[in-house]
């Protein structure tokens, strides 16, 4: 009964997990910019969709790790991506 009443502190995230996520976000953001700036890329739309989906998944994971408020189940959109990027930047994340 006492365990139910007392909340155990949530451990801080592993700094190496944070660093790995920041590195992957930066890598994917660079790939997205490169594809967007190159007009003649084979399967451009497909590549962009795949990269953006991976980027969004990493953003969701980063927000969970950083404790950002929000709904992970919210439909993916440019607005949601922008909000998550702003929340992470406000918490000192950079990539």
N, C-alpha and C positions, 0 to 999 in steps of 0.2 A: 504494500500500500504506500509506503514512504517513497518508493521509487517512482510511483505515478505522480506524486505531488511535487517532487523536486525535479526540475529540469536539469539535464546535464548540459554543460556548455558545449557548443558546437566548435569543433576544432578548426583552427585557421587552415585555409587551403595550403597545400604544398607549393612553395614558391617555384619549384621546377615545373609543376603542372601549369602554373600561370605563365611562366616564361615560354613553355612549349606552345600553349594556346596563342600567345601574342606572336610568336614566330610563324606559326601556321597561318594566322589571320593575315599577317603582312605578306607572306608568300602568295596566298590566294588572291589578295587584293592586287598585287603586282601582276599576276596572270590575267585577272579580269581587265585591268587597265590596258595591258598589252593586246588582248583580243579585241577590246573595244576600239583601240586606236589603229588597228590593222584592218583595212577594208576587205582585203581578199584572202580570207582564211577559210580553208576547207571546213565545212560543217560548223560555221561560226555560231549560229544560233544554238545549236546543240551543245557546243562547248561552253557557251556563256551560261546556258541554263544549268548545266552540270556544275560549273564552278560557283555560280551564285547559290545553288542548293547546298553545296559543301560549305561555303562561307556562312550561310544562314545557320546551318547546324552548329558550326563552331561558335558563332555569336551566341546562340542559345546556351551552349555549354559554358561559355565565358561568363554570361550573365548569371547563370546558376552558381558558378564558382565564386563570382564577385558579390553575390547576394543582391542583385538588382531586382527591383519589383517588376512584375509583368507576368504575362501569361505565355508560357512556352507553346501552348496549343493555339495561340492566335494565328490566323492565316498569314502566310508570308506575303510581304509587300515591301515596296521601297520605304514606306513610312515606318513600318516596324523595324526594318534594318537601320534606318536613320536614328530612331529612338534608342535602339539597343547600343548603337555606336556612341551616342551622346551619353547614355548612362554609364558605359564603361569608361569613356574619357573623363567624366566627372569623378570617377573613382581612381583616376591616375593611370589607367591603361593606355598604352600606345602601341601602335604597330605600323 
